[in-house]
Amino acid sequence: MTLTLVVVAAVLFFAVGARYRRRMMTVVVGVLVAYWLLISPLFSWPATYLLTRFVPPDTGETVDAIVVLARESAIQGKRYDTAIDMMASGRASKLLVMGRMQGHWTFRSLQERNLPADGLVNAVCVRTTNHEAHSAGAILGSQGVDNIILVTDPPHMLRAWLTFKSLGFSVIPHMEPIPDGVASHERTFLALREYFGLISYAALGRFERRPASELPQFAQTVANDFPRDRCFMTADQIRQSLSRS
């Protein structure tokens, strides 16, 4: 981006008349400074902090299920290890993991640690935060589960927390830190995407809350969108899938 701006500035410098060059260079320098500030920690850290400011802390309470949201591998951190640790400590007996590869990895980790995988369910028909919340409503709501721990990274938590609460879930947020190796410009992108996501979801009415008593009814409503035979894998199905690969 910096190189592009420099090239554009050089082209414009020779293309415009002398009387406009100083004004043009002032604009280019201003854009460069704004861009460098945007991708620096001076912007990314406060922007992320504001996204987490209104999210309550993890209370340590026992719940019915742990729900782990998907992220690309470079950003996901140790969220799956954390969720497994929570299960091992008895905080929940059910674990819902979003994303096929993430579910396979979690299953292998449970096996390596000699922990039972019976409570593991893998949601595989998810692409967005809204999909993740609706798939959780479809599978957990139909089982009478409404008390969950929600695990995701700090920038994503506010939007995810509000979305899951809107379906009637009682949500304990657990924010898993982004790995230290993630650069500040990537953190800026994550934060900005969440601000746009919050505005979009609010405009679409996705934060309007339902009572917990309506969660089973909601599960029936979205059952066709997230059929069990195609969109969810049990531990046994994951085991069979891995044995064939």
Secondary structure as UniProt FT lines:
FT   HELIX           2..15
FT   HELIX           18..38
FT   HELIX           41..52
FT   TURN            53..54
FT   STRAND          65..68
FT   HELIX           73..76
FT   TURN            77..78
FT   HELIX           79..88
FT   TURN            89..90
FT   STRAND          94..98
FT   HELIX           100..112
FT   TURN            113..114
FT   TURN            118..119
FT   STRAND          120..123
FT   HELIX           129..141
FT   TURN            142..144
FT   STRAND          147..152
FT   HELIX           154..166
FT   TURN            167..168
FT   STRAND          170..175
FT   TURN            180..181
FT   HELIX           184..203
FT   TURN            204..207
FT   HELIX           212..214
FT   HELIX           215..221
FT   TURN            222..225
FT   HELIX           228..231
FT   STRAND          232..234
FT   HELIX           235..244
//
